[in-house]
Amino acid sequence: MPMKKIYIIMFALLTLSAEVPAKTYELQQSKRTILMQQQDQDDIRITAYDNKILVENAPINSKLEIYSVVGMKVREIIIKQSTVEITVDLAKGYYICRIAGTVRKVAIK
């Protein structure tokens, strides 16, 4: 009987140790995927000057959402090209722009 218990324990340990590398590999792959998504999102550039907002490297047909600093949505614009300059008639001040997971604060002067 004691020998049977030892075999069962050894089998359980071998089974568990075989799963650890697979789970570690899956975790590394998910970290790489998240990092790649963050790099892709960081490639989107949103800048403002005068009364214009310049969006570069944006996904086509994505939404540019413009919020006031108190969180109210003031504009929503569909982006038809990856690089676009948009004239906005907004009061001078700071705004939050969001597009495809990228969020930037811009100043309209």
Biopython code that builds the backbone (N, CA, C, O; Angstrom):
import numpy as np
from Bio.PDB.StructureBuilder import StructureBuilder

atoms = [
    (1, "MET", "N", (0.805, -1.203, 0.000)),
    (1, "MET", "CA", (0.000, 0.000, 0.000)),
    (1, "MET", "C", (0.849, 1.269, 0.000)),
    (1, "MET", "O", (0.574, 2.169, -0.795)),
    (2, "PRO", "N", (1.865, 1.383, 0.854)),
    (2, "PRO", "CA", (2.636, 2.623, 0.857)),
    (2, "PRO", "C", (3.295, 2.894, -0.502)),
    (2, "PRO", "O", (3.434, 4.051, -0.897)),
    (3, "MET", "N", (3.694, 1.861, -1.207)),
    (3, "MET", "CA", (4.336, 2.049, -2.511)),
    (3, "MET", "C", (3.348, 2.641, -3.515)),
    (3, "MET", "O", (3.720, 3.463, -4.352)),
    (4, "LYS", "N", (2.089, 2.217, -3.425)),
    (4, "LYS", "CA", (1.058, 2.740, -4.324)),
    (4, "LYS", "C", (0.849, 4.240, -4.078)),
    (4, "LYS", "O", (0.670, 5.005, -5.026)),
    (5, "LYS", "N", (0.872, 4.655, -2.818)),
    (5, "LYS", "CA", (0.724, 6.072, -2.491)),
    (5, "LYS", "C", (1.897, 6.882, -3.043)),
    (5, "LYS", "O", (1.719, 7.993, -3.543)),
    (6, "ILE", "N", (3.084, 6.315, -2.946)),
    (6, "ILE", "CA", (4.269, 7.011, -3.467)),
    (6, "ILE", "C", (4.135, 7.203, -4.974)),
    (6, "ILE", "O", (4.440, 8.279, -5.488)),
    (7, "TYR", "N", (3.677, 6.163, -5.695)),
    (7, "TYR", "CA", (3.489, 6.274, -7.140)),
    (7, "TYR", "C", (2.434, 7.331, -7.492)),
    (7, "TYR", "O", (2.597, 8.088, -8.449)),
    (8, "ILE", "N", (1.372, 7.368, -6.719)),
    (8, "ILE", "CA", (0.315, 8.363, -6.967)),
    (8, "ILE", "C", (0.859, 9.778, -6.749)),
    (8, "ILE", "O", (0.600, 10.679, -7.547)),
    (9, "ILE", "N", (1.607, 9.963, -5.675)),
    (9, "ILE", "CA", (2.186, 11.283, -5.388)),
    (9, "ILE", "C", (3.177, 11.677, -6.481)),
    (9, "ILE", "O", (3.182, 12.824, -6.929)),
    (10, "MET", "N", (4.016, 10.733, -6.914)),
    (10, "MET", "CA", (4.989, 11.036, -7.973)),
    (10, "MET", "C", (4.270, 11.392, -9.277)),
    (10, "MET", "O", (4.668, 12.320, -9.982)),
    (11, "PHE", "N", (3.221, 10.654, -9.584)),
    (11, "PHE", "CA", (2.458, 10.928, -10.803)),
    (11, "PHE", "C", (1.830, 12.333, -10.747)),
    (11, "PHE", "O", (1.847, 13.069, -11.733)),
    (12, "ALA", "N", (1.283, 12.684, -9.589)),
    (12, "ALA", "CA", (0.675, 14.007, -9.426)),
    (12, "ALA", "C", (1.719, 15.113, -9.565)),
    (12, "ALA", "O", (1.460, 16.128, -10.211)),
    (13, "LEU", "N", (2.886, 14.927, -8.970)),
    (13, "LEU", "CA", (3.950, 15.920, -9.087)),
    (13, "LEU", "C", (4.432, 16.069, -10.524)),
    (13, "LEU", "O", (4.677, 17.185, -10.981)),
    (14, "LEU", "N", (4.569, 14.970, -11.230)),
    (14, "LEU", "CA", (4.999, 15.030, -12.629)),
    (14, "LEU", "C", (3.952, 15.723, -13.495)),
    (14, "LEU", "O", (4.294, 16.490, -14.395)),
    (15, "THR", "N", (2.708, 15.459, -13.231)),
    (15, "THR", "CA", (1.630, 16.089, -13.995)),
    (15, "THR", "C", (1.609, 17.594, -13.751)),
    (15, "THR", "O", (1.469, 18.373, -14.694)),
    (16, "LEU", "N", (1.746, 18.006, -12.496)),
    (16, "LEU", "CA", (1.740, 19.430, -12.171)),
    (16, "LEU", "C", (2.951, 20.141, -12.762)),
    (16, "LEU", "O", (2.828, 21.254, -13.273)),
    (17, "SER", "N", (4.117, 19.507, -12.697)),
    (17, "SER", "CA", (5.317, 20.166, -13.212)),
    (17, "SER", "C", (5.267, 20.284, -14.736)),
    (17, "SER", "O", (5.910, 21.172, -15.297)),
    (18, "ALA", "N", (4.529, 19.422, -15.412)),
    (18, "ALA", "CA", (4.399, 19.528, -16.864)),
    (18, "ALA", "C", (3.510, 20.708, -17.249)),
    (18, "ALA", "O", (3.687, 21.283, -18.324)),
    (19, "GLU", "N", (2.566, 21.077, -16.398)),
    (19, "GLU", "CA", (1.658, 22.186, -16.694)),
    (19, "GLU", "C", (2.322, 23.542, -16.467)),
    (19, "GLU", "O", (1.935, 24.514, -17.116)),
    (20, "VAL", "N", (3.289, 23.646, -15.587)),
    (20, "VAL", "CA", (3.903, 24.924, -15.249)),
    (20, "VAL", "C", (4.566, 25.583, -16.465)),
    (20, "VAL", "O", (4.313, 26.763, -16.708)),
    (21, "PRO", "N", (5.411, 24.874, -17.249)),
    (21, "PRO", "CA", (6.005, 25.539, -18.421)),
    (21, "PRO", "C", (4.953, 26.000, -19.426)),
    (21, "PRO", "O", (5.104, 27.061, -20.031)),
    (22, "ALA", "N", (3.901, 25.226, -19.610)),
    (22, "ALA", "CA", (2.856, 25.611, -20.560)),
    (22, "ALA", "C", (2.161, 26.884, -20.089)),
    (22, "ALA", "O", (1.910, 27.781, -20.893)),
    (23, "LYS", "N", (1.849, 26.972, -18.811)),
    (23, "LYS", "CA", (1.203, 28.170, -18.276)),
    (23, "LYS", "C", (2.156, 29.367, -18.331)),
    (23, "LYS", "O", (1.731, 30.487, -18.615)),
    (24, "THR", "N", (3.438, 29.133, -18.060)),
    (24, "THR", "CA", (4.425, 30.203, -18.144)),
    (24, "THR", "C", (4.514, 30.722, -19.570)),
    (24, "THR", "O", (4.583, 31.932, -19.783)),
    (25, "TYR", "N", (4.514, 29.825, -20.549)),
    (25, "TYR", "CA", (4.562, 30.217, -21.956)),
    (25, "TYR", "C", (3.325, 31.031, -22.329)),
    (25, "TYR", "O", (3.437, 32.051, -23.009)),
    (26, "GLU", "N", (2.141, 30.585, -21.889)),
    (26, "GLU", "CA", (0.905, 31.325, -22.173)),
    (26, "GLU", "C", (0.954, 32.724, -21.561)),
    (26, "GLU", "O", (0.523, 33.687, -22.196)),
    (27, "LEU", "N", (1.465, 32.848, -20.353)),
    (27, "LEU", "CA", (1.572, 34.138, -19.688)),
    (27, "LEU", "C", (2.520, 35.060, -20.447)),
    (27, "LEU", "O", (2.233, 36.245, -20.622)),
    (28, "GLN", "N", (3.658, 34.512, -20.902)),
    (28, "GLN", "CA", (4.610, 35.316, -21.676)),
    (28, "GLN", "C", (3.982, 35.781, -22.987)),
    (28, "GLN", "O", (4.172, 36.928, -23.392)),
    (29, "GLN", "N", (3.241, 34.908, -23.648)),
    (29, "GLN", "CA", (2.597, 35.269, -24.908)),
    (29, "GLN", "C", (1.559, 36.364, -24.691)),
    (29, "GLN", "O", (1.465, 37.292, -25.495)),
    (30, "SER", "N", (0.771, 36.269, -23.608)),
    (30, "SER", "CA", (-0.239, 37.294, -23.356)),
    (30, "SER", "C", (0.427, 38.630, -23.031)),
    (30, "SER", "O", (-0.087, 39.677, -23.423)),
    (31, "LYS", "N", (1.560, 38.619, -22.323)),
    (31, "LYS", "CA", (2.289, 39.855, -22.047)),
    (31, "LYS", "C", (2.801, 40.466, -23.349)),
    (31, "LYS", "O", (2.747, 41.682, -23.529)),
    (32, "ARG", "N", (3.300, 39.620, -24.258)),
    (32, "ARG", "CA", (3.781, 40.131, -25.551)),
    (32, "ARG", "C", (2.643, 40.740, -26.349)),
    (32, "ARG", "O", (2.815, 41.787, -26.975)),
    (33, "THR", "N", (1.476, 40.095, -26.336)),
    (33, "THR", "CA", (0.323, 40.614, -27.068)),
    (33, "THR", "C", (-0.086, 41.969, -26.523)),
    (33, "THR", "O", (-0.347, 42.890, -27.297)),
    (34, "ILE", "N", (-0.148, 42.108, -25.206)),
    (34, "ILE", "CA", (-0.515, 43.382, -24.586)),
    (34, "ILE", "C", (0.514, 44.440, -24.938)),
    (34, "ILE", "O", (0.146, 45.572, -25.253)),
    (35, "LEU", "N", (1.791, 44.099, -24.893)),
    (35, "LEU", "CA", (2.842, 45.053, -25.229)),
    (35, "LEU", "C", (2.725, 45.497, -26.683)),
    (35, "LEU", "O", (2.889, 46.681, -26.978)),
    (36, "MET", "N", (2.442, 44.560, -27.602)),
    (36, "MET", "CA", (2.282, 44.915, -29.012)),
    (36, "MET", "C", (1.081, 45.838, -29.197)),
    (36, "MET", "O", (1.154, 46.790, -29.974)),
    (37, "GLN", "N", (-0.019, 45.574, -28.499)),
    (37, "GLN", "CA", (-1.191, 46.430, -28.598)),
    (37, "GLN", "C", (-0.877, 47.824, -28.074)),
    (37, "GLN", "O", (-1.318, 48.815, -28.655)),
    (38, "GLN", "N", (-0.120, 47.913, -26.981)),
    (38, "GLN", "CA", (0.237, 49.213, -26.439)),
    (38, "GLN", "C", (1.131, 49.968, -27.404)),
    (38, "GLN", "O", (0.981, 51.178, -27.570)),
    (39, "GLN", "N", (2.071, 49.261, -28.052)),
    (39, "GLN", "CA", (2.934, 49.920, -29.017)),
    (39, "GLN", "C", (2.125, 50.419, -30.198)),
    (39, "GLN", "O", (2.355, 51.528, -30.682)),
    (40, "ASP", "N", (1.172, 49.611, -30.674)),
    (40, "ASP", "CA", (0.329, 50.034, -31.782)),
    (40, "ASP", "C", (-0.465, 51.280, -31.407)),
    (40, "ASP", "O", (-0.575, 52.213, -32.203)),
    (41, "GLN", "N", (-1.014, 51.295, -30.204)),
    (41, "GLN", "CA", (-1.810, 52.439, -29.776)),
    (41, "GLN", "C", (-0.938, 53.667, -29.578)),
    (41, "GLN", "O", (-1.382, 54.786, -29.834)),
    (42, "ASP", "N", (0.297, 53.478, -29.125)),
    (42, "ASP", "CA", (1.180, 54.610, -28.908)),
    (42, "ASP", "C", (1.623, 55.230, -30.224)),
    (42, "ASP", "O", (2.082, 56.372, -30.234)),
    (43, "ASP", "N", (1.499, 54.512, -31.335)),
    (43, "ASP", "CA", (1.853, 55.067, -32.628)),
    (43, "ASP", "C", (0.861, 56.141, -33.065)),
    (43, "ASP", "O", (1.201, 56.979, -33.900)),
    (44, "ILE", "N", (-0.343, 56.138, -32.528)),
    (44, "ILE", "CA", (-1.339, 57.155, -32.874)),
    (44, "ILE", "C", (-0.916, 58.466, -32.213)),
    (44, "ILE", "O", (-0.687, 58.518, -31.005)),
    (45, "ARG", "N", (-0.816, 59.523, -33.022)),
    (45, "ARG", "CA", (-0.436, 60.821, -32.485)),
    (45, "ARG", "C", (-1.599, 61.787, -32.612)),
    (45, "ARG", "O", (-2.227, 61.886, -33.666)),
    (46, "ILE", "N", (-1.878, 62.494, -31.535)),
    (46, "ILE", "CA", (-2.938, 63.510, -31.515)),
    (46, "ILE", "C", (-2.303, 64.802, -31.009)),
    (46, "ILE", "O", (-1.807, 64.867, -29.884)),
    (47, "THR", "N", (-2.326, 65.821, -31.852)),
    (47, "THR", "CA", (-1.790, 67.123, -31.458)),
    (47, "THR", "C", (-2.785, 68.206, -31.852)),
    (47, "THR", "O", (-3.656, 67.994, -32.695)),
    (48, "ALA", "N", (-2.640, 69.362, -31.231)),
    (48, "ALA", "CA", (-3.550, 70.479, -31.530)),
    (48, "ALA", "C", (-2.742, 71.748, -31.702)),
    (48, "ALA", "O", (-1.725, 71.950, -31.038)),
    (49, "TYR", "N", (-3.205, 72.595, -32.599)),
    (49, "TYR", "CA", (-2.646, 73.922, -32.775)),
    (49, "TYR", "C", (-3.729, 74.809, -33.363)),
    (49, "TYR", "O", (-4.610, 74.335, -34.079)),
    (50, "ASP", "N", (-3.661, 76.087, -33.061)),
    (50, "ASP", "CA", (-4.702, 77.036, -33.458)),
    (50, "ASP", "C", (-6.065, 76.446, -33.091)),
    (50, "ASP", "O", (-6.320, 76.169, -31.919)),
    (51, "ASN", "N", (-6.920, 76.257, -34.055)),
    (51, "ASN", "CA", (-8.241, 75.667, -33.801)),
    (51, "ASN", "C", (-8.364, 74.347, -34.562)),
    (51, "ASN", "O", (-9.435, 74.003, -35.062)),
    (52, "LYS", "N", (-7.241, 73.609, -34.641)),
    (52, "LYS", "CA", (-7.202, 72.361, -35.403)),
    (52, "LYS", "C", (-6.641, 71.237, -34.542)),
    (52, "LYS", "O", (-5.826, 71.456, -33.646)),
    (53, "ILE", "N", (-7.101, 70.034, -34.844)),
    (53, "ILE", "CA", (-6.561, 68.828, -34.208)),
    (53, "ILE", "C", (-5.984, 67.972, -35.319)),
    (53, "ILE", "O", (-6.656, 67.693, -36.312)),
    (54, "LEU", "N", (-4.730, 67.555, -35.148)),
    (54, "LEU", "CA", (-4.048, 66.706, -36.115)),
    (54, "LEU", "C", (-3.967, 65.298, -35.545)),
    (54, "LEU", "O", (-3.435, 65.093, -34.453)),
    (55, "VAL", "N", (-4.495, 64.327, -36.286)),
    (55, "VAL", "CA", (-4.464, 62.929, -35.875)),
    (55, "VAL", "C", (-3.613, 62.184, -36.901)),
    (55, "VAL", "O", (-3.868, 62.264, -38.102)),
    (56, "GLU", "N", (-2.601, 61.458, -36.421)),
    (56, "GLU", "CA", (-1.713, 60.706, -37.302)),
    (56, "GLU", "C", (-1.705, 59.234, -36.913)),
    (56, "GLU", "O", (-1.766, 58.891, -35.732)),
    (57, "ASN", "N", (-1.629, 58.373, -37.917)),
    (57, "ASN", "CA", (-1.551, 56.911, -37.745)),
    (57, "ASN", "C", (-2.790, 56.329, -37.068)),
    (57, "ASN", "O", (-2.684, 55.353, -36.325)),
    (58, "ALA", "N", (-3.933, 56.901, -37.309)),
    (58, "ALA", "CA", (-5.179, 56.404, -36.709)),
    (58, "ALA", "C", (-5.766, 55.300, -37.573)),
    (58, "ALA", "O", (-5.604, 55.320, -38.793)),
    (59, "PRO", "N", (-6.441, 54.345, -36.963)),
    (59, "PRO", "CA", (-7.144, 53.332, -37.755)),
    (59, "PRO", "C", (-8.270, 53.976, -38.558)),
    (59, "PRO", "O", (-9.007, 54.819, -38.045)),
    (60, "ILE", "N", (-8.393, 53.577, -39.804)),
    (60, "ILE", "CA", (-9.449, 54.131, -40.658)),
    (60, "ILE", "C", (-10.805, 53.693, -40.116)),
    (60, "ILE", "O", (-10.954, 52.570, -39.634)),
    (61, "ASN", "N", (-11.787, 54.579, -40.196)),
    (61, "ASN", "CA", (-13.153, 54.385, -39.685)),
    (61, "ASN", "C", (-13.228, 54.283, -38.168)),
    (61, "ASN", "O", (-14.194, 53.741, -37.632)),
    (62, "SER", "N", (-12.226, 54.794, -37.476)),
    (62, "SER", "CA", (-12.295, 54.848, -36.013)),
    (62, "SER", "C", (-12.920, 56.171, -35.598)),
    (62, "SER", "O", (-13.048, 57.092, -36.405)),
    (63, "LYS", "N", (-13.304, 56.253, -34.341)),
    (63, "LYS", "CA", (-13.956, 57.460, -33.819)),
    (63, "LYS", "C", (-12.963, 58.280, -33.010)),
    (63, "LYS", "O", (-12.266, 57.762, -32.138)),
    (64, "LEU", "N", (-12.914, 59.560, -33.317)),
    (64, "LEU", "CA", (-12.187, 60.508, -32.484)),
    (64, "LEU", "C", (-13.228, 61.141, -31.570)),
    (64, "LEU", "O", (-14.165, 61.788, -32.038)),
    (65, "GLU", "N", (-13.061, 60.954, -30.275)),
    (65, "GLU", "CA", (-13.983, 61.524, -29.299)),
    (65, "GLU", "C", (-13.262, 62.639, -28.562)),
    (65, "GLU", "O", (-12.146, 62.451, -28.077)),
    (66, "ILE", "N", (-13.897, 63.795, -28.478)),
    (66, "ILE", "CA", (-13.319, 64.951, -27.809)),
    (66, "ILE", "C", (-14.176, 65.270, -26.588)),
    (66, "ILE", "O", (-15.387, 65.462, -26.696)),
    (67, "TYR", "N", (-13.530, 65.321, -25.431)),
    (67, "TYR", "CA", (-14.212, 65.572, -24.164)),
    (67, "TYR", "C", (-13.679, 66.853, -23.540)),
    (67, "TYR", "O", (-12.504, 67.188, -23.690)),
    (68, "SER", "N", (-14.557, 67.563, -22.838)),
    (68, "SER", "CA", (-14.098, 68.695, -22.033)),
    (68, "SER", "C", (-13.378, 68.129, -20.810)),
    (68, "SER", "O", (-13.458, 66.932, -20.538)),
    (69, "VAL", "N", (-12.683, 68.985, -20.080)),
    (69, "VAL", "CA", (-11.943, 68.499, -18.913)),
    (69, "VAL", "C", (-12.859, 68.030, -17.787)),
    (69, "VAL", "O", (-12.407, 67.348, -16.866)),
    (70, "VAL", "N", (-14.151, 68.391, -17.851)),
    (70, "VAL", "CA", (-15.091, 67.894, -16.841)),
    (70, "VAL", "C", (-15.750, 66.591, -17.274)),
    (70, "VAL", "O", (-16.594, 66.052, -16.558)),
    (71, "GLY", "N", (-15.361, 66.077, -18.460)),
    (71, "GLY", "CA", (-15.826, 64.769, -18.885)),
    (71, "GLY", "C", (-17.016, 64.753, -19.814)),
    (71, "GLY", "O", (-17.537, 63.680, -20.118)),
    (72, "MET", "N", (-17.465, 65.913, -20.277)),
    (72, "MET", "CA", (-18.595, 65.949, -21.209)),
    (72, "MET", "C", (-18.084, 65.797, -22.643)),
    (72, "MET", "O", (-17.141, 66.475, -23.051)),
    (73, "LYS", "N", (-18.719, 64.897, -23.402)),
    (73, "LYS", "CA", (-18.327, 64.716, -24.794)),
    (73, "LYS", "C", (-18.820, 65.921, -25.597)),
    (73, "LYS", "O", (-20.007, 66.248, -25.580)),
    (74, "VAL", "N", (-17.890, 66.575, -26.299)),
    (74, "VAL", "CA", (-18.261, 67.758, -27.071)),
    (74, "VAL", "C", (-18.259, 67.483, -28.574)),
    (74, "VAL", "O", (-18.937, 68.187, -29.322)),
    (75, "ARG", "N", (-17.518, 66.482, -29.032)),
    (75, "ARG", "CA", (-17.499, 66.121, -30.454)),
    (75, "ARG", "C", (-17.203, 64.636, -30.599)),
    (75, "ARG", "O", (-16.552, 64.017, -29.757)),
    (76, "GLU", "N", (-17.707, 64.089, -31.702)),
    (76, "GLU", "CA", (-17.370, 62.725, -32.102)),
    (76, "GLU", "C", (-17.221, 62.752, -33.617)),
    (76, "GLU", "O", (-18.157, 63.103, -34.336)),
    (77, "ILE", "N", (-16.047, 62.381, -34.092)),
    (77, "ILE", "CA", (-15.727, 62.485, -35.510)),
    (77, "ILE", "C", (-15.219, 61.140, -36.003)),
    (77, "ILE", "O", (-14.350, 60.534, -35.375)),
    (78, "ILE", "N", (-15.756, 60.670, -37.125)),
    (78, "ILE", "CA", (-15.284, 59.428, -37.748)),
    (78, "ILE", "C", (-14.053, 59.761, -38.586)),
    (78, "ILE", "O", (-14.086, 60.668, -39.417)),
    (79, "ILE", "N", (-12.982, 59.030, -38.367)),
    (79, "ILE", "CA", (-11.733, 59.247, -39.084)),
    (79, "ILE", "C", (-11.746, 58.411, -40.361)),
    (79, "ILE", "O", (-11.827, 57.185, -40.299)),
    (80, "LYS", "N", (-11.667, 59.062, -41.504)),
    (80, "LYS", "CA", (-11.735, 58.384, -42.803)),
    (80, "LYS", "C", (-10.359, 58.120, -43.400)),
    (80, "LYS", "O", (-10.236, 57.331, -44.337)),
    (81, "GLN", "N", (-9.310, 58.774, -42.868)),
    (81, "GLN", "CA", (-7.938, 58.588, -43.338)),
    (81, "GLN", "C", (-7.048, 58.379, -42.125)),
    (81, "GLN", "O", (-7.402, 58.775, -41.015)),
    (82, "SER", "N", (-5.902, 57.762, -42.331)),
    (82, "SER", "CA", (-5.031, 57.518, -41.178)),
    (82, "SER", "C", (-4.397, 58.804, -40.644)),
    (82, "SER", "O", (-4.096, 58.897, -39.455)),
    (83, "THR", "N", (-4.195, 59.783, -41.507)),
    (83, "THR", "CA", (-3.703, 61.086, -41.066)),
    (83, "THR", "C", (-4.696, 62.141, -41.517)),
    (83, "THR", "O", (-5.006, 62.245, -42.704)),
    (84, "VAL", "N", (-5.195, 62.923, -40.571)),
    (84, "VAL", "CA", (-6.223, 63.907, -40.888)),
    (84, "VAL", "C", (-6.065, 65.130, -39.992)),
    (84, "VAL", "O", (-5.707, 65.019, -38.820)),
    (85, "GLU", "N", (-6.338, 66.290, -40.563)),
    (85, "GLU", "CA", (-6.340, 67.540, -39.811)),
    (85, "GLU", "C", (-7.779, 68.025, -39.740)),
    (85, "GLU", "O", (-8.429, 68.221, -40.766)),
    (86, "ILE", "N", (-8.268, 68.216, -38.531)),
    (86, "ILE", "CA", (-9.677, 68.548, -38.322)),
    (86, "ILE", "C", (-9.770, 69.949, -37.726)),
    (86, "ILE", "O", (-9.139, 70.244, -36.711)),
    (87, "THR", "N", (-10.557, 70.803, -38.360)),
    (87, "THR", "CA", (-10.824, 72.122, -37.804)),
    (87, "THR", "C", (-12.006, 71.986, -36.847)),
    (87, "THR", "O", (-13.083, 71.529, -37.231)),
    (88, "VAL", "N", (-11.788, 72.387, -35.610)),
    (88, "VAL", "CA", (-12.846, 72.293, -34.594)),
    (88, "VAL", "C", (-13.170, 73.691, -34.101)),
    (88, "VAL", "O", (-12.272, 74.497, -33.853)),
    (89, "ASP", "N", (-14.425, 73.967, -33.963)),
    (89, "ASP", "CA", (-14.856, 75.260, -33.420)),
    (89, "ASP", "C", (-15.160, 75.076, -31.942)),
    (89, "ASP", "O", (-16.315, 74.948, -31.536)),
    (90, "LEU", "N", (-14.112, 75.064, -31.159)),
    (90, "LEU", "CA", (-14.249, 74.885, -29.712)),
    (90, "LEU", "C", (-13.663, 76.090, -29.002)),
    (90, "LEU", "O", (-12.776, 76.764, -29.525)),
    (91, "ALA", "N", (-14.157, 76.349, -27.831)),
    (91, "ALA", "CA", (-13.617, 77.430, -27.014)),
    (91, "ALA", "C", (-12.175, 77.106, -26.633)),
    (91, "ALA", "O", (-11.795, 75.940, -26.538)),
    (92, "LYS", "N", (-11.389, 78.140, -26.418)),
    (92, "LYS", "CA", (-10.009, 77.930, -25.995)),
    (92, "LYS", "C", (-9.995, 77.175, -24.673)),
    (92, "LYS", "O", (-10.826, 77.405, -23.795)),
    (93, "GLY", "N", (-9.043, 76.281, -24.555)),
    (93, "GLY", "CA", (-8.914, 75.520, -23.317)),
    (93, "GLY", "C", (-8.349, 74.139, -23.567)),
    (93, "GLY", "O", (-7.876, 73.836, -24.663)),
    (94, "TYR", "N", (-8.401, 73.303, -22.542)),
    (94, "TYR", "CA", (-7.885, 71.944, -22.620)),
    (94, "TYR", "C", (-9.018, 70.967, -22.900)),
    (94, "TYR", "O", (-10.137, 71.132, -22.415)),
    (95, "TYR", "N", (-8.704, 69.941, -23.695)),
    (95, "TYR", "CA", (-9.666, 68.912, -24.044)),
    (95, "TYR", "C", (-8.972, 67.564, -24.001)),
    (95, "TYR", "O", (-7.751, 67.471, -24.128)),
    (96, "ILE", "N", (-9.759, 66.536, -23.822)),
    (96, "ILE", "CA", (-9.263, 65.163, -23.830)),
    (96, "ILE", "C", (-9.730, 64.524, -25.133)),
    (96, "ILE", "O", (-10.922, 64.521, -25.443)),
    (97, "CYS", "N", (-8.779, 63.983, -25.893)),
    (97, "CYS", "CA", (-9.111, 63.312, -27.159)),
    (97, "CYS", "C", (-8.829, 61.824, -26.998)),
    (97, "CYS", "O", (-7.803, 61.423, -26.449)),
    (98, "ARG", "N", (-9.762, 61.015, -27.490)),
    (98, "ARG", "CA", (-9.618, 59.562, -27.403)),
    (98, "ARG", "C", (-9.897, 58.958, -28.764)),
    (98, "ARG", "O", (-10.875, 59.303, -29.428)),
    (99, "ILE", "N", (-9.015, 58.042, -29.170)),
    (99, "ILE", "CA", (-9.218, 57.313, -30.412)),
    (99, "ILE", "C", (-8.544, 55.955, -30.274)),
    (99, "ILE", "O", (-7.353, 55.867, -29.976)),
    (100, "ALA", "N", (-9.314, 54.908, -30.492)),
    (100, "ALA", "CA", (-8.798, 53.525, -30.488)),
    (100, "ALA", "C", (-7.923, 53.207, -29.280)),
    (100, "ALA", "O", (-6.864, 52.599, -29.433)),
    (101, "GLY", "N", (-8.340, 53.601, -28.101)),
    (101, "GLY", "CA", (-7.601, 53.274, -26.889)),
    (101, "GLY", "C", (-6.492, 54.253, -26.545)),
    (101, "GLY", "O", (-5.907, 54.156, -25.466)),
    (102, "THR", "N", (-6.191, 55.178, -27.420)),
    (102, "THR", "CA", (-5.182, 56.196, -27.150)),
    (102, "THR", "C", (-5.883, 57.446, -26.646)),
    (102, "THR", "O", (-6.845, 57.915, -27.253)),
    (103, "VAL", "N", (-5.399, 57.982, -25.538)),
    (103, "VAL", "CA", (-6.004, 59.170, -24.930)),
    (103, "VAL", "C", (-4.914, 60.226, -24.766)),
    (103, "VAL", "O", (-3.831, 59.952, -24.249)),
    (104, "ARG", "N", (-5.228, 61.440, -25.221)),
    (104, "ARG", "CA", (-4.285, 62.552, -25.109)),
    (104, "ARG", "C", (-4.994, 63.822, -24.654)),
    (104, "ARG", "O", (-6.163, 64.041, -24.971)),
    (105, "LYS", "N", (-4.279, 64.651, -23.912)),
    (105, "LYS", "CA", (-4.786, 65.964, -23.531)),
    (105, "LYS", "C", (-4.234, 66.959, -24.550)),
    (105, "LYS", "O", (-3.039, 66.956, -24.846)),
    (106, "VAL", "N", (-5.098, 67.797, -25.076)),
    (106, "VAL", "CA", (-4.663, 68.810, -26.054)),
    (106, "VAL", "C", (-5.146, 70.178, -25.596)),
    (106, "VAL", "O", (-6.102, 70.299, -24.830)),
    (107, "ALA", "N", (-4.463, 71.199, -26.085)),
    (107, "ALA", "CA", (-4.834, 72.575, -25.760)),
    (107, "ALA", "C", (-5.272, 73.262, -27.042)),
    (107, "ALA", "O", (-4.513, 73.321, -28.010)),
    (108, "ILE", "N", (-6.488, 73.778, -27.052)),
    (108, "ILE", "CA", (-6.995, 74.575, -28.165)),
    (108, "ILE", "C", (-6.708, 76.031, -27.817)),
    (108, "ILE", "O", (-7.143, 76.522, -26.776)),
    (109, "LYS", "N", (-5.978, 76.716, -28.685)),
    (109, "LYS", "CA", (-5.586, 78.111, -28.397)),
    (109, "LYS", "C", (-6.228, 79.052, -29.376)),
    (109, "LYS", "O", (-6.019, 80.263, -29.297)),
]
sb = StructureBuilder()
sb.init_structure("model")
sb.init_model(0)
sb.init_chain("A")
sb.init_seg("    ")
for serial, (resi, resn, name, xyz) in enumerate(atoms, 1):
    if name == "N":
        sb.init_residue(resn, " ", resi, " ")
    sb.init_atom(name, np.array(xyz, "f"), 0.0, 1.0, " ", f" {name:<3s}", serial, name[0])
structure = sb.get_structure()
